Amino acid sequence: MQQQNHQPTDPIEPTSDSVCALTSTRFVLVEPSHPGNVGAAARALKTMGLRRLILVKPQHPNVLTHPDALALASGAQDVLAAAQITDSLETALSGVQWSVALSARPRGYSPPILTPRSAAQQARLVAAQGEVAYIFGNERAGLSNADVERCNALVHIPANPVYSSLNLAQAVQVLAYELRMTLLNEGDGPPHTPTLAHGLSVSALATSDEVERMFAHLQSAFIALDFLHPAQPKKLMSRLRRLFARTALEREEVNIMRGIAKRIIWQAKSRDLE
Ligand code: SAH
């Protein structure tokens, strides 16, 4: 007789696409100072089905084995043990096509501002085919402006305006929860296609590394043109970063911008030789 499987299907079990999106999304903590917060962040991720934790220059050398980290990770010690440690945000974001900076306070120059929920919706689209990262700052200082400006979006958790600074691991929990809810409810939303606004294809998006090389190339071209003076750079590059952050740059477009920069540098050199 055939064995009947009466096991009910778990109503909150994500589909395999969602599981992939959840497990590939990077949660990056920049210079975390308290090992306990790192452990608690690992727990926050695991409870929401996430597991990719990256630490950029953690202040404690043995943070992954620190007793406070182990205690607060509780049943998520596997996520803690698997955390990657890098020495720069650039390395942590290698290959990422859509990155979100988390900030407790507004910034003068920032990429477009999203709520945790709208960020999760955007992350869902990109994560179907590409790489997504959420980036959190240090407990005391938060993220630097330079770190914020290299991301595609800024998320502020709309907390109490008179005291909106959450504990680091609690901020991780809020974003991880929103991501899980969005991915679990994907059947309720529009059909899940890996196509972004304006018909852009995720696979054509430039990665964070490619975009950073474009900015470095443009900056050299502006210097060669005497349009940017290294001693007095003003806010030119920050403003341009904000301008480009409002678009979703494709690899092809990054190559065009680099082609223009290359040509400018070449022309400026031949002018100098005349
Ligand atoms: N004193 C710091 C706050 C650090 S809290 C500052 O003023 O920036 C540590 C990190 O948790 C922050 O860098 C941010 O990534 C996250 N965080 C805390 N509260 C947040 C909020 N309301 N919205 C978004 N991120 C928040």
py3Dmol code that shows the C-alpha trace and the ligand (Angstrom):
import py3Dmol

protein = """\
ATOM      1  CA  MET A   1       0.000   0.000   0.000  1.00  0.00           C
ATOM      2  CA  GLN A   2       1.286   3.399  -0.861  1.00  0.00           C
ATOM      3  CA  GLN A   3       2.229   5.502   2.100  1.00  0.00           C
ATOM      4  CA  GLN A   4       0.168   8.693   2.250  1.00  0.00           C
ATOM      5  CA  ASN A   5       2.079  11.785   3.191  1.00  0.00           C
ATOM      6  CA  HIS A   6      -0.168  13.725   5.531  1.00  0.00           C
ATOM      7  CA  GLN A   7       2.484  16.261   6.291  1.00  0.00           C
ATOM      8  CA  PRO A   8       0.834  19.670   5.673  1.00  0.00           C
ATOM      9  CA  THR A   9       2.849  21.945   3.456  1.00  0.00           C
ATOM     10  CA  ASP A  10       4.246  24.732   5.521  1.00  0.00           C
ATOM     11  CA  PRO A  11       2.353  27.892   4.515  1.00  0.00           C
ATOM     12  CA  ILE A  12       5.350  30.066   5.250  1.00  0.00           C
ATOM     13  CA  GLU A  13       7.865  27.976   3.362  1.00  0.00           C
ATOM     14  CA  PRO A  14       9.346  30.186   0.649  1.00  0.00           C
ATOM     15  CA  THR A  15       9.556  28.994  -2.963  1.00  0.00           C
ATOM     16  CA  SER A  16      12.963  27.882  -4.208  1.00  0.00           C
ATOM     17  CA  ASP A  17      13.467  31.206  -6.036  1.00  0.00           C
ATOM     18  CA  SER A  18      12.769  33.086  -2.828  1.00  0.00           C
ATOM     19  CA  VAL A  19      15.105  30.840  -0.867  1.00  0.00           C
ATOM     20  CA  CYS A  20      17.855  31.621  -3.372  1.00  0.00           C
ATOM     21  CA  ALA A  21      17.180  35.341  -3.121  1.00  0.00           C
ATOM     22  CA  LEU A  22      17.166  35.175   0.680  1.00  0.00           C
ATOM     23  CA  THR A  23      20.333  33.170   0.993  1.00  0.00           C
ATOM     24  CA  SER A  24      22.323  35.107  -1.594  1.00  0.00           C
ATOM     25  CA  THR A  25      21.512  38.591  -0.233  1.00  0.00           C
ATOM     26  CA  ARG A  26      24.510  40.025   1.570  1.00  0.00           C
ATOM     27  CA  PHE A  27      24.180  41.812   4.909  1.00  0.00           C
ATOM     28  CA  VAL A  28      27.326  43.865   5.380  1.00  0.00           C
ATOM     29  CA  LEU A  29      28.297  45.378   8.747  1.00  0.00           C
ATOM     30  CA  VAL A  30      30.936  48.094   8.410  1.00  0.00           C
ATOM     31  CA  GLU A  31      33.369  48.259  11.349  1.00  0.00           C
ATOM     32  CA  PRO A  32      31.052  46.778  13.974  1.00  0.00           C
ATOM     33  CA  SER A  33      32.499  47.431  17.436  1.00  0.00           C
ATOM     34  CA  HIS A  34      30.517  45.108  19.725  1.00  0.00           C
ATOM     35  CA  PRO A  35      30.877  41.344  19.178  1.00  0.00           C
ATOM     36  CA  GLY A  36      27.465  40.918  20.825  1.00  0.00           C
ATOM     37  CA  ASN A  37      25.847  42.916  18.032  1.00  0.00           C
ATOM     38  CA  VAL A  38      27.526  40.735  15.415  1.00  0.00           C
ATOM     39  CA  GLY A  39      26.147  37.605  17.113  1.00  0.00           C
ATOM     40  CA  ALA A  40      22.698  39.170  17.415  1.00  0.00           C
ATOM     41  CA  ALA A  41      22.817  40.162  13.720  1.00  0.00           C
ATOM     42  CA  ALA A  42      23.592  36.519  12.800  1.00  0.00           C
ATOM     43  CA  ARG A  43      20.536  35.458  14.802  1.00  0.00           C
ATOM     44  CA  ALA A  44      18.380  38.161  13.174  1.00  0.00           C
ATOM     45  CA  LEU A  45      19.375  36.834   9.737  1.00  0.00           C
ATOM     46  CA  LYS A  46      18.877  33.155  10.507  1.00  0.00           C
ATOM     47  CA  THR A  47      15.417  33.667  11.995  1.00  0.00           C
ATOM     48  CA  MET A  48      14.373  35.255   8.680  1.00  0.00           C
ATOM     49  CA  GLY A  49      15.944  32.563   6.478  1.00  0.00           C
ATOM     50  CA  LEU A  50      18.972  34.678   5.527  1.00  0.00           C
ATOM     51  CA  ARG A  51      22.574  33.713   6.137  1.00  0.00           C
ATOM     52  CA  ARG A  52      25.129  35.781   4.263  1.00  0.00           C
ATOM     53  CA  LEU A  53      26.894  38.010   6.776  1.00  0.00           C
ATOM     54  CA  ILE A  54      29.987  40.042   5.846  1.00  0.00           C
ATOM     55  CA  LEU A  55      32.004  42.108   8.316  1.00  0.00           C
ATOM     56  CA  VAL A  56      34.190  44.945   7.059  1.00  0.00           C
ATOM     57  CA  LYS A  57      37.101  45.608   9.432  1.00  0.00           C
ATOM     58  CA  PRO A  58      35.386  44.488  12.650  1.00  0.00           C
ATOM     59  CA  GLN A  59      36.954  46.281  15.595  1.00  0.00           C
ATOM     60  CA  HIS A  60      37.410  43.107  17.650  1.00  0.00           C
ATOM     61  CA  PRO A  61      40.038  40.813  16.074  1.00  0.00           C
ATOM     62  CA  ASN A  62      38.403  37.503  17.078  1.00  0.00           C
ATOM     63  CA  VAL A  63      34.828  38.647  16.805  1.00  0.00           C
ATOM     64  CA  LEU A  64      33.514  35.362  15.369  1.00  0.00           C
ATOM     65  CA  THR A  65      34.636  33.382  18.415  1.00  0.00           C
ATOM     66  CA  HIS A  66      34.100  36.082  21.041  1.00  0.00           C
ATOM     67  CA  PRO A  67      31.908  34.814  23.958  1.00  0.00           C
ATOM     68  CA  ASP A  68      29.446  37.739  23.575  1.00  0.00           C
ATOM     69  CA  ALA A  69      29.022  37.023  19.860  1.00  0.00           C
ATOM     70  CA  LEU A  70      28.468  33.312  20.508  1.00  0.00           C
ATOM     71  CA  ALA A  71      26.000  33.993  23.327  1.00  0.00           C
ATOM     72  CA  LEU A  72      23.900  36.441  21.313  1.00  0.00           C
ATOM     73  CA  ALA A  73      24.007  34.334  18.160  1.00  0.00           C
ATOM     74  CA  SER A  74      22.371  31.555  20.205  1.00  0.00           C
ATOM     75  CA  GLY A  75      21.054  29.032  17.644  1.00  0.00           C
ATOM     76  CA  ALA A  76      22.617  30.957  14.745  1.00  0.00           C
ATOM     77  CA  GLN A  77      26.232  30.112  15.501  1.00  0.00           C
ATOM     78  CA  ASP A  78      26.493  28.488  12.057  1.00  0.00           C
ATOM     79  CA  VAL A  79      25.681  31.837  10.393  1.00  0.00           C
ATOM     80  CA  LEU A  80      28.181  33.562  12.686  1.00  0.00           C
ATOM     81  CA  ALA A  81      30.924  31.013  11.939  1.00  0.00           C
ATOM     82  CA  ALA A  82      30.335  31.358   8.187  1.00  0.00           C
ATOM     83  CA  ALA A  83      30.555  35.183   8.272  1.00  0.00           C
ATOM     84  CA  GLN A  84      33.172  36.569   5.913  1.00  0.00           C
ATOM     85  CA  ILE A  85      35.624  39.244   7.044  1.00  0.00           C
ATOM     86  CA  THR A  86      36.933  41.783   4.536  1.00  0.00           C
ATOM     87  CA  ASP A  87      39.214  44.783   4.825  1.00  0.00           C
ATOM     88  CA  SER A  88      37.152  47.105   2.621  1.00  0.00           C
ATOM     89  CA  LEU A  89      33.572  47.799   1.640  1.00  0.00           C
ATOM     90  CA  GLU A  90      34.742  47.575  -1.964  1.00  0.00           C
ATOM     91  CA  THR A  91      35.653  43.897  -1.484  1.00  0.00           C
ATOM     92  CA  ALA A  92      32.414  43.196   0.358  1.00  0.00           C
ATOM     93  CA  LEU A  93      30.421  44.621  -2.579  1.00  0.00           C
ATOM     94  CA  SER A  94      32.329  42.869  -5.334  1.00  0.00           C
ATOM     95  CA  GLY A  95      29.849  41.626  -7.965  1.00  0.00           C
ATOM     96  CA  VAL A  96      26.866  43.397  -6.340  1.00  0.00           C
ATOM     97  CA  GLN A  97      24.354  44.999  -8.733  1.00  0.00           C
ATOM     98  CA  TRP A  98      22.123  46.699  -6.217  1.00  0.00           C
ATOM     99  CA  SER A  99      23.296  47.994  -2.846  1.00  0.00           C
ATOM    100  CA  VAL A 100      21.364  49.709  -0.068  1.00  0.00           C
ATOM    101  CA  ALA A 101      22.922  51.867   2.650  1.00  0.00           C
ATOM    102  CA  LEU A 102      21.144  51.962   6.016  1.00  0.00           C
ATOM    103  CA  SER A 103      21.268  55.227   7.874  1.00  0.00           C
ATOM    104  CA  ALA A 104      19.674  56.457  11.087  1.00  0.00           C
ATOM    105  CA  ARG A 105      20.016  60.065   9.905  1.00  0.00           C
ATOM    106  CA  PRO A 106      19.434  61.968   6.665  1.00  0.00           C
ATOM    107  CA  ARG A 107      22.426  62.842   4.458  1.00  0.00           C
ATOM    108  CA  GLY A 108      23.127  65.940   2.398  1.00  0.00           C
ATOM    109  CA  TYR A 109      24.075  63.960  -0.690  1.00  0.00           C
ATOM    110  CA  SER A 110      22.517  60.583  -0.905  1.00  0.00           C
ATOM    111  CA  PRO A 111      21.172  58.148  -3.460  1.00  0.00           C
ATOM    112  CA  PRO A 112      17.359  57.907  -3.675  1.00  0.00           C
ATOM    113  CA  ILE A 113      15.692  57.263  -0.299  1.00  0.00           C
ATOM    114  CA  LEU A 114      13.469  54.198   0.094  1.00  0.00           C
ATOM    115  CA  THR A 115      11.470  52.668   2.927  1.00  0.00           C
ATOM    116  CA  PRO A 116      12.536  49.209   4.153  1.00  0.00           C
ATOM    117  CA  ARG A 117       9.522  47.766   2.313  1.00  0.00           C
ATOM    118  CA  SER A 118      10.115  49.417  -1.041  1.00  0.00           C
ATOM    119  CA  ALA A 119      13.798  48.459  -0.787  1.00  0.00           C
ATOM    120  CA  ALA A 120      12.748  44.846  -0.234  1.00  0.00           C
ATOM    121  CA  GLN A 121      10.541  44.984  -3.334  1.00  0.00           C
ATOM    122  CA  GLN A 122      13.397  46.305  -5.430  1.00  0.00           C
ATOM    123  CA  ALA A 123      15.788  43.769  -3.866  1.00  0.00           C
ATOM    124  CA  ARG A 124      13.398  40.983  -4.809  1.00  0.00           C
ATOM    125  CA  LEU A 125      13.545  41.977  -8.476  1.00  0.00           C
ATOM    126  CA  VAL A 126      17.315  42.231  -8.594  1.00  0.00           C
ATOM    127  CA  ALA A 127      17.962  39.136  -6.455  1.00  0.00           C
ATOM    128  CA  ALA A 128      16.033  36.989  -8.950  1.00  0.00           C
ATOM    129  CA  GLN A 129      19.052  37.206 -11.246  1.00  0.00           C
ATOM    130  CA  GLY A 130      21.695  39.291  -9.565  1.00  0.00           C
ATOM    131  CA  GLU A 131      23.401  40.217  -6.334  1.00  0.00           C
ATOM    132  CA  VAL A 132      21.986  42.481  -3.626  1.00  0.00           C
ATOM    133  CA  ALA A 133      23.644  43.924  -0.511  1.00  0.00           C
ATOM    134  CA  TYR A 134      22.370  45.809   2.543  1.00  0.00           C
ATOM    135  CA  ILE A 135      25.049  47.846   4.292  1.00  0.00           C
ATOM    136  CA  PHE A 136      24.953  48.896   7.967  1.00  0.00           C
ATOM    137  CA  GLY A 137      27.206  51.330   9.806  1.00  0.00           C
ATOM    138  CA  ASN A 138      29.227  51.286  12.996  1.00  0.00           C
ATOM    139  CA  GLU A 139      27.291  51.575  16.292  1.00  0.00           C
ATOM    140  CA  ARG A 140      28.671  54.993  17.190  1.00  0.00           C
ATOM    141  CA  ALA A 141      29.510  56.738  13.916  1.00  0.00           C
ATOM    142  CA  GLY A 142      27.152  55.081  11.417  1.00  0.00           C
ATOM    143  CA  LEU A 143      28.215  54.874   7.754  1.00  0.00           C
ATOM    144  CA  SER A 144      30.565  57.461   6.273  1.00  0.00           C
ATOM    145  CA  ASN A 145      29.184  59.716   3.534  1.00  0.00           C
ATOM    146  CA  ALA A 146      31.555  58.033   1.071  1.00  0.00           C
ATOM    147  CA  ASP A 147      30.096  54.613   1.955  1.00  0.00           C
ATOM    148  CA  VAL A 148      26.528  55.925   1.526  1.00  0.00           C
ATOM    149  CA  GLU A 149      27.347  57.554  -1.810  1.00  0.00           C
ATOM    150  CA  ARG A 150      28.617  54.343  -3.318  1.00  0.00           C
ATOM    151  CA  CYS A 151      25.233  52.625  -2.823  1.00  0.00           C
ATOM    152  CA  ASN A 152      22.209  52.612  -5.149  1.00  0.00           C
ATOM    153  CA  ALA A 153      19.694  53.546  -2.456  1.00  0.00           C
ATOM    154  CA  LEU A 154      19.479  54.821   1.105  1.00  0.00           C
ATOM    155  CA  VAL A 155      17.022  53.308   3.564  1.00  0.00           C
ATOM    156  CA  HIS A 156      15.903  54.985   6.745  1.00  0.00           C
ATOM    157  CA  ILE A 157      13.701  52.998   9.113  1.00  0.00           C
ATOM    158  CA  PRO A 158      10.958  55.537   9.879  1.00  0.00           C
ATOM    159  CA  ALA A 159      11.348  55.330  13.645  1.00  0.00           C
ATOM    160  CA  ASN A 160      10.448  57.878  16.342  1.00  0.00           C
ATOM    161  CA  PRO A 161      11.769  61.187  14.938  1.00  0.00           C
ATOM    162  CA  VAL A 162      13.052  62.286  18.336  1.00  0.00           C
ATOM    163  CA  TYR A 163      15.032  59.039  18.774  1.00  0.00           C
ATOM    164  CA  SER A 164      15.395  57.081  15.565  1.00  0.00           C
ATOM    165  CA  SER A 165      18.719  55.311  16.124  1.00  0.00           C
ATOM    166  CA  LEU A 166      18.072  51.582  16.481  1.00  0.00           C
ATOM    167  CA  ASN A 167      20.559  49.101  17.844  1.00  0.00           C
ATOM    168  CA  LEU A 168      22.586  47.705  14.931  1.00  0.00           C
ATOM    169  CA  ALA A 169      21.255  44.124  15.179  1.00  0.00           C
ATOM    170  CA  GLN A 170      17.697  45.406  15.549  1.00  0.00           C
ATOM    171  CA  ALA A 171      18.069  47.440  12.353  1.00  0.00           C
ATOM    172  CA  VAL A 172      19.308  44.230  10.661  1.00  0.00           C
ATOM    173  CA  GLN A 173      16.220  42.436  11.993  1.00  0.00           C
ATOM    174  CA  VAL A 174      13.801  44.995  10.531  1.00  0.00           C
ATOM    175  CA  LEU A 175      15.345  44.801   7.060  1.00  0.00           C
ATOM    176  CA  ALA A 176      15.622  41.013   7.136  1.00  0.00           C
ATOM    177  CA  TYR A 177      11.954  40.762   8.152  1.00  0.00           C
ATOM    178  CA  GLU A 178      10.810  43.070   5.339  1.00  0.00           C
ATOM    179  CA  LEU A 179      12.840  41.103   2.833  1.00  0.00           C
ATOM    180  CA  ARG A 180      11.337  37.825   4.013  1.00  0.00           C
ATOM    181  CA  MET A 181       7.783  39.193   3.921  1.00  0.00           C
ATOM    182  CA  THR A 182       8.222  40.536   0.405  1.00  0.00           C
ATOM    183  CA  LEU A 183       9.669  37.280  -0.872  1.00  0.00           C
ATOM    184  CA  LEU A 184       7.020  35.143   0.840  1.00  0.00           C
ATOM    185  CA  ASN A 185       4.190  37.305  -0.505  1.00  0.00           C
ATOM    186  CA  GLU A 186       5.488  37.436  -4.039  1.00  0.00           C
ATOM    187  CA  GLY A 187       2.434  35.514  -5.272  1.00  0.00           C
ATOM    188  CA  ASP A 188       0.258  38.463  -4.191  1.00  0.00           C
ATOM    189  CA  GLY A 189       2.161  41.023  -6.182  1.00  0.00           C
ATOM    190  CA  PRO A 190       2.741  41.533  -9.872  1.00  0.00           C
ATOM    191  CA  PRO A 191       4.200  38.533 -11.751  1.00  0.00           C
ATOM    192  CA  HIS A 192       7.752  37.814 -10.688  1.00  0.00           C
ATOM    193  CA  THR A 193       9.892  38.826 -13.635  1.00  0.00           C
ATOM    194  CA  PRO A 194      13.530  39.782 -13.436  1.00  0.00           C
ATOM    195  CA  THR A 195      12.745  43.026 -15.230  1.00  0.00           C
ATOM    196  CA  LEU A 196      13.192  46.366 -13.519  1.00  0.00           C
ATOM    197  CA  ALA A 197      11.467  49.664 -14.188  1.00  0.00           C
ATOM    198  CA  HIS A 198      11.712  50.853 -17.810  1.00  0.00           C
ATOM    199  CA  GLY A 199      12.224  47.281 -18.995  1.00  0.00           C
ATOM    200  CA  LEU A 200      15.811  47.086 -17.765  1.00  0.00           C
ATOM    201  CA  SER A 201      17.167  43.600 -17.491  1.00  0.00           C
ATOM    202  CA  VAL A 202      18.908  42.705 -14.237  1.00  0.00           C
ATOM    203  CA  SER A 203      21.574  40.703 -16.013  1.00  0.00           C
ATOM    204  CA  ALA A 204      22.641  43.836 -17.931  1.00  0.00           C
ATOM    205  CA  LEU A 205      23.136  45.922 -14.751  1.00  0.00           C
ATOM    206  CA  ALA A 206      26.655  47.056 -13.951  1.00  0.00           C
ATOM    207  CA  THR A 207      28.167  45.801 -10.711  1.00  0.00           C
ATOM    208  CA  SER A 208      29.371  48.013  -7.884  1.00  0.00           C
ATOM    209  CA  ASP A 209      33.025  47.399  -8.905  1.00  0.00           C
ATOM    210  CA  GLU A 210      32.345  48.431 -12.518  1.00  0.00           C
ATOM    211  CA  VAL A 211      30.563  51.591 -11.414  1.00  0.00           C
ATOM    212  CA  GLU A 212      33.407  52.501  -9.026  1.00  0.00           C
ATOM    213  CA  ARG A 213      35.961  52.109 -11.836  1.00  0.00           C
ATOM    214  CA  MET A 214      33.777  54.382 -13.997  1.00  0.00           C
ATOM    215  CA  PHE A 215      33.789  57.114 -11.322  1.00  0.00           C
ATOM    216  CA  ALA A 216      37.570  56.842 -10.927  1.00  0.00           C
ATOM    217  CA  HIS A 217      37.965  57.127 -14.715  1.00  0.00           C
ATOM    218  CA  LEU A 218      35.590  60.114 -14.944  1.00  0.00           C
ATOM    219  CA  GLN A 219      37.410  61.836 -12.099  1.00  0.00           C
ATOM    220  CA  SER A 220      40.748  61.460 -13.922  1.00  0.00           C
ATOM    221  CA  ALA A 221      39.134  62.882 -17.072  1.00  0.00           C
ATOM    222  CA  PHE A 222      37.758  65.917 -15.177  1.00  0.00           C
ATOM    223  CA  ILE A 223      41.190  66.530 -13.673  1.00  0.00           C
ATOM    224  CA  ALA A 224      42.795  66.282 -17.124  1.00  0.00           C
ATOM    225  CA  LEU A 225      40.237  68.837 -18.376  1.00  0.00           C
ATOM    226  CA  ASP A 226      40.958  71.182 -15.438  1.00  0.00           C
ATOM    227  CA  PHE A 227      37.277  70.885 -14.650  1.00  0.00           C
ATOM    228  CA  LEU A 228      38.019  69.361 -11.238  1.00  0.00           C
ATOM    229  CA  HIS A 229      40.866  70.595  -9.068  1.00  0.00           C
ATOM    230  CA  PRO A 230      42.112  67.834  -6.731  1.00  0.00           C
ATOM    231  CA  ALA A 231      42.938  70.404  -4.036  1.00  0.00           C
ATOM    232  CA  GLN A 232      39.397  71.815  -4.217  1.00  0.00           C
ATOM    233  CA  PRO A 233      37.157  69.019  -5.459  1.00  0.00           C
ATOM    234  CA  LYS A 234      34.026  70.662  -4.006  1.00  0.00           C
ATOM    235  CA  LYS A 235      30.998  68.389  -4.289  1.00  0.00           C
ATOM    236  CA  LEU A 236      31.320  67.521  -7.979  1.00  0.00           C
ATOM    237  CA  MET A 237      31.798  63.768  -7.597  1.00  0.00           C
ATOM    238  CA  SER A 238      29.154  63.527  -4.859  1.00  0.00           C
ATOM    239  CA  ARG A 239      26.645  65.308  -7.088  1.00  0.00           C
ATOM    240  CA  LEU A 240      27.472  63.089 -10.032  1.00  0.00           C
ATOM    241  CA  ARG A 241      27.143  60.004  -7.848  1.00  0.00           C
ATOM    242  CA  ARG A 242      23.691  61.193  -6.840  1.00  0.00           C
ATOM    243  CA  LEU A 243      22.770  61.814 -10.472  1.00  0.00           C
ATOM    244  CA  PHE A 244      23.882  58.344 -11.578  1.00  0.00           C
ATOM    245  CA  ALA A 245      22.297  56.731  -8.514  1.00  0.00           C
ATOM    246  CA  ARG A 246      18.914  57.875  -9.836  1.00  0.00           C
ATOM    247  CA  THR A 247      19.427  55.603 -12.832  1.00  0.00           C
ATOM    248  CA  ALA A 248      20.147  51.905 -12.944  1.00  0.00           C
ATOM    249  CA  LEU A 249      23.388  51.882 -14.914  1.00  0.00           C
ATOM    250  CA  GLU A 250      23.845  49.063 -17.386  1.00  0.00           C
ATOM    251  CA  ARG A 251      27.302  47.625 -18.100  1.00  0.00           C
ATOM    252  CA  GLU A 252      27.095  48.919 -21.660  1.00  0.00           C
ATOM    253  CA  GLU A 253      26.427  52.483 -20.424  1.00  0.00           C
ATOM    254  CA  VAL A 254      29.330  52.280 -17.982  1.00  0.00           C
ATOM    255  CA  ASN A 255      31.534  51.286 -20.921  1.00  0.00           C
ATOM    256  CA  ILE A 256      30.319  54.288 -22.941  1.00  0.00           C
ATOM    257  CA  MET A 257      31.087  56.665 -20.046  1.00  0.00           C
ATOM    258  CA  ARG A 258      34.549  55.109 -19.701  1.00  0.00           C
ATOM    259  CA  GLY A 259      35.076  55.440 -23.445  1.00  0.00           C
ATOM    260  CA  ILE A 260      34.295  59.171 -23.180  1.00  0.00           C
ATOM    261  CA  ALA A 261      36.647  59.522 -20.196  1.00  0.00           C
ATOM    262  CA  LYS A 262      39.414  57.720 -22.065  1.00  0.00           C
ATOM    263  CA  ARG A 263      38.999  60.002 -25.071  1.00  0.00           C
ATOM    264  CA  ILE A 264      39.041  63.136 -22.889  1.00  0.00           C
ATOM    265  CA  ILE A 265      42.269  62.036 -21.175  1.00  0.00           C
ATOM    266  CA  TRP A 266      43.842  61.238 -24.555  1.00  0.00           C
ATOM    267  CA  GLN A 267      42.830  64.627 -26.038  1.00  0.00           C
ATOM    268  CA  ALA A 268      44.029  66.510 -22.953  1.00  0.00           C
ATOM    269  CA  LYS A 269      47.424  64.753 -23.137  1.00  0.00           C
ATOM    270  CA  SER A 270      47.871  65.597 -26.818  1.00  0.00           C
ATOM    271  CA  ARG A 271      46.867  69.223 -26.056  1.00  0.00           C
ATOM    272  CA  ASP A 272      49.544  69.358 -23.334  1.00  0.00           C
ATOM    273  CA  LEU A 273      52.160  68.049 -25.792  1.00  0.00           C
ATOM    274  CA  GLU A 274      51.398  70.791 -28.333  1.00  0.00           C
TER     275      GLU A 274
END
"""
ligand_1 = """\
26
SAH
N 24.926 57.047 15.744
C 24.799 56.454 14.454
C 23.791 55.337 14.498
C 24.434 54.050 14.483
S 23.318 52.726 14.686
C 24.356 57.480 13.426
O 23.933 58.536 13.801
O 24.419 57.196 12.240
C 24.163 51.500 13.724
C 23.596 51.287 12.359
O 22.266 50.749 12.445
C 23.463 52.510 11.478
O 24.659 52.867 10.871
C 22.437 52.034 10.457
O 23.058 51.241 9.478
C 21.515 51.172 11.326
N 20.352 51.952 11.824
C 20.062 52.309 13.079
N 18.904 53.009 13.126
C 18.452 53.093 11.866
C 17.316 53.698 11.242
N 16.386 54.363 11.923
N 17.198 53.567 9.897
C 18.117 52.896 9.161
N 19.207 52.331 9.697
C 19.378 52.417 11.024
"""
view = py3Dmol.view(width=600, height=400)
view.addModel(protein, "pdb")
view.setStyle({"model": 0}, {"cartoon": {"style": "trace"}})
view.addModel(ligand_1, "xyz")
view.setStyle({"model": 1}, {"stick": {}})
view.zoomTo()
view.show()
